[in-house]
Amino acid sequence: MSNPHKPIFRIVDTHIQVIHPFFASLCLPPSHPSASHDGSYGTVDPMHLSISFASFIRQLKLSRRSFRLLCPPPDPNPRQSVSRLSPRQWNFFWSLTLSTSTRNIWFRLLHNSLSSASILHAIIPSFVASPECRLCGHSNQTPEHFLVECPLVWQVWTMTMHRLIPHWRAQPSTILRAFYALALPPSPPHIDSYHVLDGVLAAVWKAYWRTIFDDVPFVPANVVVSVNKSLQFFFQSSHLLD
């Protein structure tokens, strides 16, 4: 039986494949001087150093075998993800009709693997030089700060909740409890409350990364407009299915 990985290795060996520099440190063995992360947030399977990540890697000429020899043996006691939910809560989580992007963000939040500045800085400090929030300048952008507690992000939550669920007292702690314990707010007319969480989460996520990669200012009022559009689209789509 032929090796299914040969085409991949051929592309790697001929320097055809180019991977964004953001992923370079994740693919370096810990013994390499450029791989400064401590592995506390997990590791990825090693890849060829001959892939064209950056100019310094292009100069390296390592075979697959020599690269694997640089890698440490597997950790006999690997870090386990700590589930915040009970089996019944997980069943409920998977039953929710969420968008694919929001389910992914929410799932990563529950497993402490969200791409917040604090986590990225701990993993790849050579690429994320500071754990501070790029929106408000807070010294430590935790996942909770990223999605809820940042003052600019919290404006999105307050404007959305005040309009859609005005009788529910939204606080950062109650929003986070909805994510971490599935203690969802009461549903407004014609739509489930978790769809509101879905809309805000997706809009905040998209707006934040547009700020990072495209220098588009994070304007809470504009993000709320995106939330309203996504909820309106969902509402119209659900009626078409009735």
For each residue, the residues with C-beta under 8 A, 3 or more apart:
1:
2: 6
3: 6
4: 7
5: 8 9
6: 2 3 9 10
7: 4 10 11
8: 5 11 12
9: 5 6 12 13 48 64
10: 6 7 13 14
11: 7 8 14 16 17
12: 8 9 15 16 17 47 48 50 51
13: 9 10 48 50
14: 10 11
15: 12 50 51 52 58
16: 11 12
17: 11 12 51 52
18: 51 52 53
19: 23 24 27 51 52 53
20: 23
21: 24 53 54 127
22: 124 127
23: 19 20 26 27 53
24: 19 21 27 28 34 53 54 57 127
25: 28 34 35 36 37 123 124 126 127
26: 23 37 44 123 124
27: 19 23 24 44 46 47 49 51 53
28: 24 25 32 34 35 49
29: 32 35 46 67 70 71 72
30: 35 37 39 71 72
31: 35 70 71 72
32: 28 29 35 49 70
33:
34: 24 25 28 56 126
35: 25 28 29 30 31 32
36: 25 124 125 126
37: 25 26 30 40 41 122 123 124 125
38: 122
39: 30 42 43 75
40: 37 79 122
41: 37 79 113 119 122 123
42: 39 79 113
43: 39 75
44: 26 27
45:
46: 27 29 67 68 71
47: 12 27 51
48: 9 12 13 51 62 64 67
49: 27 28 32 57 60 62 67
50: 12 13 15 57 60 61 62
51: 12 15 17 18 19 27 47 48 57
52: 15 17 18 19 57 58
53: 18 19 21 23 24 27 57
54: 21 24 57 58
55: 58 59
56: 34 59 60
57: 24 49 50 51 52 53 54 60
58: 15 52 54 55
59: 55 56
60: 49 50 56 57
61: 50
62: 48 49 50 66 67 70
63: 66 67
64: 9 48 67 68
65: 68 69
66: 62 63 69 70
67: 29 46 48 49 62 63 64 70 71
68: 46 64 65 71
69: 65 66
70: 29 31 32 62 66 67
71: 29 30 31 46 67 68
72: 29 30 31
73:
74: 78
75: 39 43 78 79
76:
77:
78: 74 75
79: 40 41 42 75
80:
81: 111 112 113
82: 111 112
83: 90 110 111
84: 110 180 181
85: 89 90 93 110 181 182
86: 89 90
87: 90 91
88: 91 92
89: 85 86 92 93 181 182
90: 83 85 86 87 93 94
91: 87 88 94 95
92: 88 89 95 96 182
93: 85 89 90 96 106 182
94: 90 91
95: 91 92
96: 92 93 103 194
97: 192 195
98: 102 103 106 194 198
99: 102 103 198 202
100: 103 104
101: 104 105 202 205
102: 98 99 105 106 197 198 201 202 205
103: 96 98 99 100 106 107
104: 100 101 107 108
105: 101 102 108 109 114 147 201 202 205
106: 93 98 102 103 109 110 179 201
107: 103 104 110 111
108: 104 105 111 113 114 115
109: 105 106 112 114 143 147 179 180
110: 83 84 85 106 107 179 180
111: 81 82 83 107 108
112: 81 82 109 119 143
113: 41 42 81 108 119
114: 105 108 109 119 143 146 147
115: 108 119 120
116: 119 120 141 142 143 145 146
117: 120 121 128 130 131 132 133 134 140 141 146
118: 121 122 131 140 141 142 143
119: 41 112 113 114 115 116 122 123 143
120: 115 116 117 123 124 127 128
121: 117 118 124 125 128 129 130 131
122: 37 38 40 41 118 119 125 131
123: 25 26 37 41 119 120 128
124: 22 25 26 36 37 120 121 127 128
125: 36 37 121 122 128 129
126: 25 34 36 129
127: 21 22 24 25 120 124
128: 117 120 121 123 124 125 131
129: 121 125 126
130: 117 121
131: 117 118 121 122 128 139 140 141
132: 117 137 138 139 140 141
133: 117 136 137 138 140 141 145 146 150
134: 117 141 208 211 212
135: 150 152 153 208 211 218
136: 133 150 151 152
137: 132 133
138: 132 133 141 145 150
139: 131 132
140: 117 118 131 132 133 145
141: 116 117 118 131 132 133 134 138 145 146 150
142: 116 118 145 146 149
143: 109 112 114 116 118 119 146 147
144: 147 148 149 172 176
145: 116 133 138 140 141 142 148 149 150
146: 114 116 117 133 141 142 143 150 153 208
147: 105 109 114 143 144 153 179 201 204 205
148: 144 145 153 154 157 172 175 176
149: 142 144 145 153 154 172
150: 133 135 136 138 141 145 146 153 154
151: 136 154 155
152: 135 136 155 156 218 220
153: 135 146 147 148 149 150 156 157 204 208 220
154: 148 149 150 151 157 158 172
155: 151 152 158 159 220
156: 152 153 159 160 200 203 204 220 223 224 227
157: 148 153 154 160 161 170 172 175 200
158: 154 155 161 162 170
159: 155 156 162 163 220 221 224
160: 156 157 163 164 196 199 200 224 227
161: 157 158 164 165 166 168 170 185 196
162: 158 159 166 170
163: 159 160 166
164: 160 161 188 191 196 231
165: 161 168 170 185 186 188 193 196
166: 161 162 163
167: 186
168: 161 165 174 185 186
169: 174
170: 157 158 161 162 165 174 175 185
171: 174 175
172: 144 148 149 154 157 175 176
173: 176 177
174: 168 169 170 171 177 178 183 185
175: 148 157 170 171 172 178 179 197
176: 144 148 172 173 179 180
177: 173 174 180 181 183
178: 174 175 181 182 183 184 185 197
179: 106 109 110 147 175 176 182 197
180: 84 109 110 176 177
181: 84 85 89 177 178
182: 85 89 92 93 178 179
183: 174 177 178
184: 178 187 193 194 197
185: 161 165 168 170 174 178 193 196
186: 165 167 168 193
187: 184 191 192 193
188: 164 165 191 193 196
189:
190: 235
191: 164 187 188 195 196 231 234 235
192: 97 187 195 196
193: 165 184 185 186 187 188 196 197
194: 96 98 184 197 198
195: 97 191 192 198 199 231 234
196: 160 161 164 165 185 188 191 192 193 199 200 231
197: 102 175 178 179 184 193 194 200 201
198: 98 99 102 194 195 201 202 230
199: 160 195 196 202 203 227 228 230 231 234
200: 156 157 160 196 197 203 204 227
201: 102 105 106 147 197 198 204 205
202: 99 101 102 105 198 199 205 206 230
203: 156 199 200 206 207 223 224 226 227 230
204: 147 153 156 200 201 207 208 223
205: 101 102 105 147 201 202 208 209
206: 202 203 209 210 226
207: 203 204 210 211 216 218 222 223 226
208: 134 135 146 153 204 205 211 212 218
209: 205 206 212 213
210: 206 207 213 214 216
211: 134 135 207 208 214 215 216 217 218
212: 134 208 209
213: 209 210
214: 210 211
215: 211
216: 207 210 211
217: 211
218: 135 152 207 208 211 223
219: 222 223
220: 152 153 155 156 159 223 224
221: 159 224 225
222: 207 219 225 226
223: 156 203 204 207 218 219 220 226 227
224: 156 159 160 203 220 221 227 228
225: 221 222 228 229
226: 203 206 207 222 223 229 230
227: 156 160 199 200 203 223 224 230 231
228: 199 224 225 231 232
229: 225 226 232 233
230: 198 199 202 203 226 227 233 234
231: 164 191 195 196 199 227 228 234 235
232: 228 229 235 236
233: 229 230 236 237
234: 191 195 199 230 231 237 238
235: 190 191 231 232 238 239
236: 232 233 239 240
237: 233 234 240 241
238: 234 235 241 242
239: 235 236 242
240: 236 237
241: 237 238
242: 238 239
